[in-house]
Amino acid sequence: MPPEMRPARPLPRFFAVKALAPLCLALATPAFAGTPSAGQLQSLETALNSADDGALNSLLQPGPGLDPGQIRARRLTLRQQFPNARWQVLPATPLRDGRPTVTVSVSGTRTTGGATYRLQSEQQLALTSDGQRINGQTVLRELSLLRSGEQSPSITVQIPDVVLTGQRYDVDVIFDEPLDGALLAGGLAAVSPEQVATQSSPNLELSTLWGGGLFKSVQAPLSPGSQTWAVLLVHPKGVISASKLVRVVSDRRALQP
């Protein structure tokens, strides 16, 4: 069995930094109590792209959904794997109650054994602040992609951001271009909360894919929380790994935050 067809490990939770923020808020957006100031957000992006943890430490405080120690560890791991990693932070769509959110992306490349790997990850976050430091966050959306090969094909990830408890839903990852008879393989696995916390990944059993992608029907847990899915796709032009967070809620109103 050639190496690329063996059970493989998918993309780790490369999006190392969990408390991230935009460069600035739109001037037309009213100020909300408990949200970071424009100055804090500008300082945070600078700190994320700095080689020194000191600036980042001064901006973060433990709070709901926010563990500064975990952030530092994940950021270090990512920078070791992708030394040229760069963060970009931008304002995103406000929540229904008017609270601002941010989109945070990180990208990087590395070359190992003659192969080039390209990382692209993105989160949408709602952050809180005590006026001095960022002290809480809610992850609304998260997707990471890791590609190998100079011409790896483009894909569309059709996995919902949020579902109801116990709901059946589709996990679809589709190749955007015609396959022209190419032989494809792929696999899907759930990443446990313990694996997420330790940045480890499950092994995936690969099987032949038909119909232009990977198509699965899965069921959400019966309790609120989240699910993380790891996907691995093998194409003659390159290998693509994906990691997608799905929030699980019990209140139908939370389907549209």
Buried (B, 14 or more C-beta within 10 A) or exposed (E): EEEBEEEBBBBBBBBBBBBBBBBBBEEEBEEBEEBBBBEBBBBBBBBBBEEEBEBBBEBBBEBEBBBBEBBBBBBEBBBEBBEEBEBBBEBBEBBEEEBBBBBBBBBBEBEEEEEBBBBBBBBBBBBBBEEEBBBBBBBBBBBBBBBBBEEBBEBEBEBBBBBBBEBEBEBBBBBEEEBEEEEBBBBBBBBEEEBBEEBEBBEBEBEEBEEEBBBBEBEBBEEBEBBBBBBBBBBBBBBBBBBBBBBBBEEEEEBEB
